[in-house]
Amino acid sequence: MTPMVKPAATMGRMSRSDDPRLLGALVSHRVLVLSNTLALAASRYYPRRFGIRVPEWRVIDALHAGKGISANRIAQWLRTDKAWVKRSVDQLVAAGHVRRRADPTDARRFLLSLTAKGERTYEAIAAAARRRNENVLTALSSAERRALEGLLGKLQAQAAALLAEPDWGFAAARSVRTAKTRSARLTVPA
C-alpha cells in the first residue's frame, strides 16, 4: 500500500500528529521547522525588496546592536558557524553595507561596523521584519504572547545550561522535582 502524500498546499497545515517521525516530536525540530517556515518568506522577500539575503540580514542586525565587533562575536551571538558569518561579511563589505578595520588591540582581528548604507538597509529591513513578526503573532492572544516569551526564555536558558553538561544534555532526563529532591538530600545535615 502506497502512503498518501499530502498536496503541497496543505503541507503548511500539517499537525504534529500527522508527522510519524521521531523528529516531529522533538522541540528542537519543531522550532527549526517554524524558523525555516518563517525564514522561507524572508528569503524570498528580502533579496527582491532590499538586495540582501537572510544570512546577511542577520549579520547586519548583529552589527547594528554591537558596533565595532568581530565576526567571531557575531558567530557567538548567533550560535552559528564562523565561516558562514565570514562569507556574509565579505558580501556585505563588497556591497558597501559593512566597513572592516583592523582591531587596534589585536592585529590578527578585524572589527566590523555598518556604513551609512548599511544603517539605512537595517532600518528598512527592521521595519519589514517587525511588521511580519506582528502578523505572525496575531495568531496569539496577549496572554499567549507573554507566555510564549517566557517559555522561549526558559527553553533557551535550559538549552544553554545543557551545553555546560559533560553529556550536553543527552543523558536520561531528570524532572525538575527529582533534581530539587536530590539537591535537598545532599544538603541535609547527617
N, C-alpha and C positions, 0 to 999 in steps of 0.2 A: 504494500500500500504506500503510495507516494504522499509525503506530508503536504498539507495545504500551505501554499505560500501566500502571505498577505500582499495585497496590492500596495504599491509604493505610496499611494495617497493615504493609506491607513497606518503606515509604519510609525508615524509620529505619535499616534494614539495608543501604541502598544502598552498594555499594563504590565506590571511586574509579573503577574501570574501567567501572562502569555509567553514569557521567556523561560524555557525549560533549563537553561544553562545555570550552573553554579554562579557564574559571574553576575547574572541578573539579580541575585540576592545580596551581593556584596555592596556595602556603602561606597567603597572606592569606585566601583564600576558604575554605579548609578550616578554618582557625582560627575564622573568622567563623561558619561553619555549626555547628561544635562549640559555640561560645559561644552562638549562638542556640538550639541544641537544649537546652543546659543552662539558659539563661535562660527558655525556654518553661515549664518546670516551675515555676521560681521565680515567674514572672509569674502563674501560676495559684494557687500555694500562699500566697505572702506576703500578697496582699490579703485572702484568705479568713481566714488564720490571724492576721495581725498588723495588717491595715488599711493596709499600706504596699506601694507598687509598687516594682519593681526599681530604677528610676532614683532614687527617694527612698532606698532602702536603700543604694545606692552613695554617696550624699551623707552619710548617717548614718555609714557606715563611715569615710569620709574625715574627718568631724568627730570621730569617736572617736579616730582616730590623730593628728589635728592640732588640738588645742583652740585656739580663738580664731583661726581662719584665715578668709581671704576666699573668696568664691565663685570668684574668678579663680584662686586657688591650687588649689581643688578641681578646676576645669576643667583646669588644667595637669597635676595628678596623674593624672586620668582620661583625659587626651588627648581631651577632648571639647569640645563647643560650650558657650560661656558662657551662652547663652540657655537651653539645656536645664537647666543647673545652677541658674540663677536661678529658673526655673519650679518645679523640685523644692524649692528652698529656700523659696520663697513658700508652697508647700503644707505643708511641714514646720513653718514658723513658725505658720501658721494652725491647724495641728493640735496645736500645743503641744510639738512634739519639738525645735524649734530656737529659740534665742534670738539675736537680732540686736542688735548695739550699734555705735555709731559708733567708728571707729578713732581713738584719741587723737592719732595722728601724722599722719593724713590724713583730713580731714573728708569727703572725697568717697567714702570706702570704709567698708564695714561689716565687722565681724568677727563670725564665727558660732561658736556652741558649742551642744552638746547640753544640753537641760534634763534634769531627773531622769527625766521621762517618756521622753525620747529615749535616755537611757542604759539604761533598762530595756528599751526596744524593741531597742536594739543587742544587749544580752546575749541576748535571746530569739532574735532572727534569727540572730545569730552562731552560736549552738548548733545551730540547724537547718541553717545553711549548712555548718558543719563536718561534721555527720552526712551530708549529701548529698554533699559532697566526698569523704568517706571511702567512701561507697557507689559513687561513680563510679570511684574509684581501685582498688577491689577487682579490676578487670579487669587490673591490672598487678601484676607481682611487685615485691618490694622493690628489686631492681636496676633494673627498668624505671622505677620511680618516681624513683629517683635520677637515672637517665639523662634522663628527661623534664624534671626540674627543671633539670638542666644545659643541656639543649638549648634549653629555653624561654628561659633566661637569655642564652644565646649569640645566639639569634634576636632577642630584644628589644634587646640591645646593638648588633647589626648594623643593625637597623631604625632605631634612634635615630641611629647614625653616618651612615646614608644620608640622613637628614634634613638633615645638615650639608653634603652634597654639592651642587654647583651644579645638578645634574640630578635630585636627590633619589633617586638610585639607578636611574634609568631608562636609563642608558647601557648599552652591551654589557657583559655580566657578565665580570668578571675572576676567575680562580681565585685562591685564596689563594697557591698556589705561584707563579703568574705575578706577582702583586703583590709577593711577597717577592723574587723574582728581579730584578724591575725595580728595587726598592729597593736591593738589593745592588749592582747595576750602577752605580747613581747614587753610591754611597759608595766605590767602588773608586778609589784614587788613580791619576792618569794618569801 
